[in-house]
Amino acid sequence: MNRLAKAKTPRKPPSKKPSSNQKDPVGVYCRVRPLGLEDEQCCIEVISSSTIQLHAPEGFKTNRNGEYKETQYSFKKVFGLSTTQIELFEHVAKPLVDDLIHGRNGLLFTYGVTGSGKTFTMTGSPGQGGLLPRSLDMIFNSIGPYQAKRYVFKTDEKNGLEVQNEVDALLERQRRDNSLPVPKSSSSSSRQKDPEIADMIKSEEAYKADAVDEDSSYTVFVSYIEIYNNYIYDLLEENQEDAIKPKWNGGGTPVRQNTEFIPPQSKILREDQNHNMYVAGCMEVEVKSAEEAFQVFWRGQKKRKVANTRLNRESSRSHSVLIVKLAQAPLDADGDNILQDKNQVTVSQLCLVDLAGSERTGRTGAEGTRIREAGNINQSLLNLRTCMEVLRENQLYGTNRMVPYRDSKVTHLFKNYFDGEGKVRMVVCVNPKADDYEETLLVMRFAEMTQEVEVARPVDRPICGFTPGRRHRNQAFKEELSRKLDERGGPVGGDLTSVINHLAHSLPPLPSCELTDPHDDITLPRLIEALQNRYRVRQMMIDEYNDAANKMKSMLQDQDNSQISKDNFIHEQNGKLVEKDRIIQDNKAEIERLEKKNKMQEHKIDILQKTTKIYEGDKRSLQSELETREQRLHRELSEKRRMEQRLNGVVTDTQYKWEKECDRRVNAMQLEMQNKLWVKDEKLKQLKAIVTDSKTSGRPDPPPRQTQPQRPSREERPQRPSREDCLPAKRSASPSPVPTTTPVRPLHRRSRSAGGEKWVDHKPSSSLDLGTVLQPVIPNAIQVSTPSEKALSKCDRYVLTHQEVASDGEIQTKLIKGEVIKTRGGGQSVQFTDIETLRQELTTVPRLKRKSSEGAPANGERTDGTWTDVEKRCSVAVEMRAGSNMGPGYTHHGITKRRKP
């Protein structure tokens, strides 16, 4: 329990690193693998140097309408089928290597489905080296002359480096050589390259970085790990070969008594003092050449987990990461030794990642362990996609969602790169065969989304205060000293003992000092003279040396004065630069604030545009619904008007019929009463005449002249009773006068529909002229035999004359009426509203015979069929008046008109 409690890492304050306001998008490149011989159908087409187009294969429909859809995707650069490895390296990895040498970090990883050529792009093959061997070759081509001796830089097991002097480095080399004896075969194997990695890069394809700092010493460390089932393993450890196998003791039994498999010894991720993630306990190998670095890589590559699947013979089952760490430290003021200051050491690293391909177990035919491996691979790639989506959302919309880096070891290891610790580049490898279309489509969408993620630009390292060109001046000084010593015949080397010996030999030689005789006066004076000469030469040399030293001191003082003045000038310029930098930082902060505000406004504009589109759609639907309802309402109103007209016609006809019925009955009653009065008057007159005749019976009088009864006045007569109203009444006994015949002329009845509107009178050419007295006349009409759009556009009403045979065998004419309505399309339509029927009838008028009054009964009563003259006249008048009426249901001279609603 205590161990679990101690394992919990306390929360650390956020790093206070100088952040850069400038951001660069993730560089995404696309490489299309050539088709194999067995592949026939291609679903990818390179449109331009930055665009590819995906074609849906035959039998695959991408949208709901069942149509084939072609989609285009843009990248920073697209490498087609004929792209070479050197072209790919020049555009993708070379800028990252330049940044590595200049103290900046970089991350390069390949992404794609299984079998799309990721491992070939990263590693390559003999004669076609990939991005990894070319990067190593460019690094050592650039820093080769400036490398420090082995073990001068020493790792501190906490993602940091320490600097040792040459003596400590020499002792470290000896100690390691003694503790790690090299097998006999190692020397020969190091000289003989593995045939699988031989001749990866040709000499003419070598690259070298520009503007390398010559006043620094460099050392390269290489570590190689793999992430298998979300566990991290060191591929450079010696006991890594049997990591997934059970461990057995010497007796042949498992170490554990329950015979369980011992899990592989995985590594854990930690965070250093600069809040950078690193693999704790990972082996870092110091290498001095590209061949040695690639040999180390290939030794770990052989231990990487691969398996044979249905889609790939050697499918990677793990994510591999090669970490190239470059340490550089400046030289001291003399330019001879490395500065012994840990704070002046700059460490930059380049991570080359070969991600395992996403796959579907249904296609690969994976079973058992392979299914678990595929699930972990897909889960880690899914988490990578999720992190990219959250980063994009935070940057576009100004949100502060937590990025789930810790959900996967891949994203947790490289979280610093996405937080602004270096450049990030991705090579998307695609296979154009049709079987991989669906997986390729998902890869394209992820790549398109990744391009929108921006990473903060790393800050350049501070420049040390030493004068540049120190190494070159030290080397020039040594060369000049060697040249001068060579001119004087001295040793070429710069060893102090040899210089002293040379100076001693340059003095005059001493004579022989052997004394053979005590009275020898020649040897001692000769020796004294030689010593004096040597002293003089020595004094001369001392004087020359003092003069040269004084000159050198004066020159150094002059150099120091000039250097101090330059330093003062540089200090002033640095102060100005600091002020300018402060202004630039303020401007950058303001620009960043405005950019965030702009992004927020763009986000609001997008939301408003989406809302506007929704409202416009609702508006269109409501307008269509309103138009539909207006059309329905218009139809209902038209139907209502037609119904009102029909009902008004029915009401008018009924009212008119009842008015005529009432008038008929009143007129019939008035006529009957008037006839009775006339009959009584006649009887009274006859009675008076009889009485008068009886009083004057003595004288003969002429026969009484029958007086004609006076006709009633115009006001007293009934007004136009119809013929049906004039029923046969009781006839008078008196004879009726002979009826007078009046000439009848043809009358034309004006149609009731003939108002102020203009009509189209449609009379077919097959219509028959019946020759009746009453004919319908429609004024202000255009008569046509066939209706046309031109005629209908000029008129408001329409009438069709239709003839047909009635049930009694007679021909009846129907007037079919309607209204001309303009349609929405610009034409005209006719809506029928009424039908009038004209029927021809032959009326038989009974002939009225005059009967004499002799046969009249004496009591003044008359029988049926007897008419008086007054009754006859009244009947004829009523008949004439009724015939002249033009209401519905009239009969006159063989014409009957009836109206139907």
Secondary structure, 3 states (H helix, E strand, C coil): CHHHHHHCCCCCCCCCCCCCCCEEECEEEEEECCCCCCCCCECEEECCCCEEEECCCCCCCCCCCCCCCCEEEECCEEECCCCCHHHHHHHCCHHHHHHHHCCCEEEEEEEEECCCCHHHHHCEECCEECHHHHHHHHHHHHHHHHECCCCCEEECCCCCEEECCHHHHHHHHHHHHHHCCCCHHHHHHHHCCCCCCCCCCCHHHCCCCCCCCCCEEEEEEEEEEEEECCEEEECCCHHHCCCCCCCECCCCCECCCCCCCCCCCCECEEECCCCCEEECCCCCEEECCHHHHHHHHHHHHCCCCEECCCCCCCEECCEEEEEEEEEEEEECCCCCCECCCHHHCEEEEEEEEECCCECCHHHHCCCCHHHHHHHHHHHHHHHHHHHHHHHHHHHHHCCCCCCCHHHCHHHHHCHHHHHHHEEEEEEEEECCEHHHHHHHHHHHHHHHHHCCCEEECCCCCCCCCCCCCHHHHHHHHHHHHHHHHHHCCCCCCCCHHHHHHHHHHHCCCCCCCCCCCCCCCCHHHHHHHHHHHHHHHHHHHHHHHHHHHHHHHHHHHHHHHHHHHHHHHHHHHHHHHHHHHHHHHHHHHHHHHHHHHHHHHHHHHHHHHHHHHHHHHHHHHHHHHHHHHHHHHHHHHHHHHHHHHHHHHHHHHHHHHHHHHHHHHHHHHHHHHHHHHHHHHHHHHHHHHHHHHHHCCCCCCCCCCCCCCCCCCCCCCCCCCCCCCCCCCCCCCCCCCCCCCCCCCCCEEECCCCCCCCEEEECCCCCCCCCCCCEEECCCEEEECCCCHHHHHCCCEEEEEEEEECCCCCEEEEEEEEEEEECCCCCEEEEEEEEEEEEECCCCCCCCCCCCHHHCCCCCCCCCCCCCHHHHHHHHHHHHHHHCCCCCCEEECCEEEEEEC
